[in-house]
Amino acid sequence: MNAKPTYPQPSSFSASVSAALATLIAIGFLAAVAFLFQRDGAPLEQLAAAERACTQRVYVSEREVCMREWLAAARASNVASK
């Protein structure tokens, strides 16, 4: 009695189609994440500067409000200077 199950070998066509589909899905995920960062996120250097500017705040909620206000002021000055 043979205890090892035998599975049929996948064809090279199905393997290549699976690899292509996996590649397209991965590219789609990466593109979606990059798009979301560009659409909603502030550049990392602005976030770091805002965090340094608001270090005196003790509570996280106050720090987040301070950072949002600092980023809004920075964006307003960027828009006004263009």
BELUR-V333717 format. One record per pair of residues at least 24 apart in sequence whose ideal C-beta (glycine too) atoms are under 6 Angstrom apart, sorted by the first residue. I is the first residue (numbers start at 0). J is the second residue. Records with the same first field share a line. If there is no record, write none. Layout:
I=J / J
//
This chain:
41=70
45=73
//
